[in-house]
Amino acid sequence: MYAERLILETDMAGNLKKVNMLAKKKQLEAIFLVISESTPSVAFRRIPHPDIAGKVIINGDIMSSVPCSTWDLPE
């Protein structure tokens, strides 16, 4: 018996992103450990819902809605 490390990733719905090939004609026992501190390798781009995309109108100055210190802008 030997150990082989295999890291599986899931999408937003919990489905496997890529199914890796396993050893042929072998019995496998799996113990899944959730890696809690994992960071996504690809930045997730957020998009608006199709019902509101392109329909938002900004009325007024949004930059003055909160103090400049909370924007975390470079100086």
C-alpha positions as CSV (number, residue, x, y, z in Angstrom):
1,M,0.0,0.0,0.0
2,Y,1.3,3.5,-0.8
3,A,-0.1,7.0,-0.6
4,E,-0.7,9.3,-3.5
5,R,-1.8,12.8,-3.0
6,L,-4.5,14.1,-5.3
7,I,-6.0,17.6,-5.0
8,L,-9.5,18.0,-6.6
9,E,-11.1,21.3,-7.2
10,T,-14.8,22.1,-7.5
11,D,-16.7,24.9,-9.2
12,M,-19.3,27.2,-7.7
13,A,-21.9,24.4,-7.8
14,G,-19.7,21.8,-6.1
15,N,-19.0,19.8,-9.2
16,L,-15.5,18.6,-10.0
17,K,-13.6,20.9,-12.4
18,K,-11.3,18.2,-13.8
19,V,-11.4,14.5,-13.2
20,N,-7.9,13.0,-12.9
21,M,-6.9,9.6,-14.1
22,L,-6.5,7.0,-11.4
23,A,-4.7,3.7,-11.2
24,K,-6.1,1.0,-13.4
25,K,-7.8,-2.1,-11.9
26,K,-7.0,-1.1,-8.3
27,Q,-9.1,-0.6,-5.2
28,L,-8.9,2.9,-3.8
29,E,-9.9,4.3,-0.4
30,A,-10.4,8.0,-0.3
31,I,-10.4,10.4,2.7
32,F,-11.2,13.9,1.7
33,L,-9.7,16.9,3.7
34,V,-11.1,20.3,2.8
35,I,-8.4,22.8,2.3
36,S,-9.9,25.9,4.0
37,E,-7.1,28.4,3.2
38,S,-7.1,27.8,-0.5
39,T,-7.2,30.8,-2.8
40,P,-8.6,30.7,-6.3
41,S,-5.8,30.4,-8.9
42,V,-7.9,32.5,-11.3
43,A,-9.6,35.7,-10.3
44,F,-13.4,35.4,-10.5
45,R,-14.9,38.1,-12.6
46,R,-18.2,39.3,-11.4
47,I,-20.9,40.3,-13.9
48,P,-24.3,41.9,-13.3
49,H,-27.5,40.0,-13.8
50,P,-28.7,40.2,-17.4
51,D,-32.0,41.9,-16.2
52,I,-30.0,44.9,-14.8
53,A,-26.9,44.9,-17.1
54,G,-26.5,48.4,-18.7
55,K,-29.5,49.8,-16.9
56,V,-27.8,51.3,-13.8
57,I,-27.8,55.1,-13.7
58,I,-25.4,56.8,-11.3
59,N,-27.0,60.0,-9.9
60,G,-24.5,62.2,-8.1
61,D,-21.0,61.9,-6.7
62,I,-20.3,58.3,-5.5
63,M,-16.7,59.1,-4.4
64,S,-17.9,61.3,-1.6
65,S,-20.3,58.7,-0.2
66,V,-17.6,57.4,2.1
67,P,-14.4,58.9,3.5
68,C,-11.3,58.7,1.2
69,S,-9.4,56.6,3.8
70,T,-11.8,53.7,3.3
71,W,-11.2,53.6,-0.5
72,D,-7.7,52.2,0.1
73,L,-6.3,54.1,-2.9
74,P,-2.6,54.5,-3.6
75,E,-1.2,57.9,-2.8
